[in-house]
Amino acid sequence: METTTAESGRRQRQRRADGERTRAAILRAAASLATVHGLDGLSIGTLATAIGMSKSGLYAHFGSKEELQLATVAEAEKILFEEVVEPALAAPAGVAQLAAACDAFCSYVGRRVFPGGCFFAATSLELGARPGPVKDRLAAIQSDFTSLLQSFAVTAIEQHELPEDEDPARLAFELHALLLGADLKFVLNDDPGVLDLAYEAALRRLGLPLRPRSASREPKTGRDA
């Protein structure tokens, strides 16, 4: 009896783990599709067709289009954290974190982690004028990223790496705008040189010596494979 119970528990844990892996794979595919076709064009039907899965199988994971969209945004946020935020947090506190964030963002875009560039740049433009929970979540994530840059700037000022009269909110805005502009140009022209220019501009703005961005030494990859 004890053996049967233990085996049953093991199987349940295995099914749960398999379900979580399947859900993660679905959401990564959904995020990639959304950067090309838009979040609004993302539905159970279109996603099922794209990944070769039945609608009923997808409904087991997501009960509605909005639930699918919100889950896709959450997955994209997780990937942004892994690709951009974690490398920035790992850098020495202050101006080095600002440079690392810019470098990591350019790498994230240039390696086409998502085929349509930065997930949040693409979807925020699409849904920015459409009120609702999905737009609110996108806005919150964009705001959180700018706030993170601002916190790095505050530390850099406190450590006398930037002028005392530097406005951390303005600096964060400038760097974020620079990165979003580079993403747009890269997606339109497929020109990595745009990302090199953006990183160089960020280093100049931060008063740091010019150096190649790390992405120039990285192979192109993609999570949508």
N, C-alpha and C positions, 0 to 999 in steps of 0.2 A: 504493500500500500504506500509506504513512504517513497519507494522507488518510483511508483507511478505518479505520485504528487510532484516529486522533484522533476521528473521528465516533463510533466505538463507545464510546470513553471518555466522550465528551460525553453520549451517550444513557444510559450507566450512571449518570453523576452526576445526570442529570435524573430518572431513575427513583428513585434513592435519595432525592433531595430531595422528590419527589412522595410517596414512601412515608412520609417523616418528617412531612410536612405532614398527610397522612391520619391517621397515628397520633396526632399532637397533637390533631387535631379530634375523633377518637374519644375520647381521654382527657378532653378538656374536657367532652364530652357525658356521659361516664361519671361524672365528678365532680359535675356538676349533678344527674344522676339520683340519685346516692348521697346527696345532702343531703335528698332527698325520700323515696326508697324504701329507703335504707340500703345500706351496702356489702354486707351479706350477701344482699340481694336483687338484687345486681348479678351478672349472668351473661352469657356469650356470647350466649345466646338472647334475653334481655330487652334487652340493648344493641342487638343486631342489629335487633330489632323497632322500637326507639325511634328509631334513626337511619336506618332503611331500607336496611340493608346486609345482605349474606348472611352466614350463620354461617361459611361457608368463608372468606370475605374477612376476617372477624375472627380466625379461627384462624390466619391467616397472620401476624398481629401478636401474638397472645397464645395460648399453648398450653394454659392452664388458667385456672380461675376465680381461683385465688390469684394467679397471675401478673398477671391483669387487675386485681385489687384492689390489689396492690402498685404497679403502674404508675399506677393512678388516684391513689393516695396521693402518689406522687412528683410527678405533674402538679399536684395541689392544693397541694403544698408549694412548687412553683415559683411558682404564682400568689400564694400567701400572701407569698412573698418579694418579688415585684414590687409587690404592693398595699400591704403593711404594713411589711415590714422595710426595703426600700430607702428609702422616704420618711423613716423614722426615722433611718437611718444618714446621710441627707443633712442632717439638722438639726445645729445646733451641739452639740458634745459636752456631755453632762450632762443637766440637768433638761429642757432643750428636746427632747432625744431621747425622753424618757419621754412628754412631752406629744404629740410628733409620732406616736409609736407608737399612743397611745390615739386620736388624731384619725384616723389612717389606718385603724385597725381599725374604728372606727365608720363610716367612709366605705365600707370594704369590705363591711360587713354591710348598711348602709343602701341602697347602690346595687344590692343583690342580685346581686353578682358570681356567687354561687351562689343559686338560688331558695330553698333551705332554710337560709339564713344561713351562718355560718362552717362550712366543711367539717369542720374538726377538732373543733368542739364537737359537731356532729351525729353524726359517726362514732365519736368516743371514747365517748360515752354508749352507743351501740349495741354496741360490741365490747369495752368496758372489762372485762367479766367473762369474756371468752372468750380463753383463752391461745392464742398462735400468732404467727407472723411479722407478720401485719397489725397486730394489737394492739400488738406490740412497736414497730413503726415509728411508729404513731400516738403512743404514749407518748413516744418519743424526740423527736419533733417538738414536742410540747407542752412537754417539758422544755427543749428548746433555746430556745423562745420565752421561757419564764420566765427562763432563764439570761441571755438577751440583755437583758431588762428589768433584771435584777439588775446586769449589767455597767454599764448606763447609770446606775443608782442609785449604784454605787460611785464612778463618775466625778463625779457630782453632789455626793457627800459630800466627795470630795477637793478639789473646787473651791469648797467652802463654800456651795453652793447649797441644801444640805439640812443639818439638824443633825448634829453629829458622832456623836451617839448613835443616829442612824437605823439601823435594821437593813435592809440592802439586800435580803436574802432575803425578809423579811416584806413590805417595800414591793412587791417584784415580785409576790409572791403576791397581795397585796391588789388591785393593779391588774389582774392577769390575771383574778382572780375577778370583779372589777367588769365587765370586758369580756365575759366569758362569760355573766354574768347579764343584761347588756344585750342580748346576742345572743338569749338565750332569750326574753326579754320581747318583743323586736322581732318575732321569728318568730311568736310566738303572737298578738300583737295588731296587727302591721303598723303600729306607731306610731313614727314617727321621733323623736317627743318623748322616747322612752325613751333613744335614743342621745344626744340633747342633754343629758339629765340625767346620763348616765354620763360624758360628757366634762366636764361642769361639776364632777362629783364628783371626777374625776381631777385637774383643775386645782386644786381646793380642797385635795386631799390633798398636792399638790406645792407648795402655797403660791404659786401663780401667779395673776395677774389673770384674771378670767373673760372669755372671748371666744367668739364663735360658732365652732363647728367648721366646717372647710372643706367638709364634705359638704353643709351647708345651702345652698351655692352651686353644687352640682353636679347635673347631670341624672341621673335614674335610668337605669342601663344594665344589661347582663347578658351573660355569656359563653355563656349557654345558648341564645341566639337562633339 
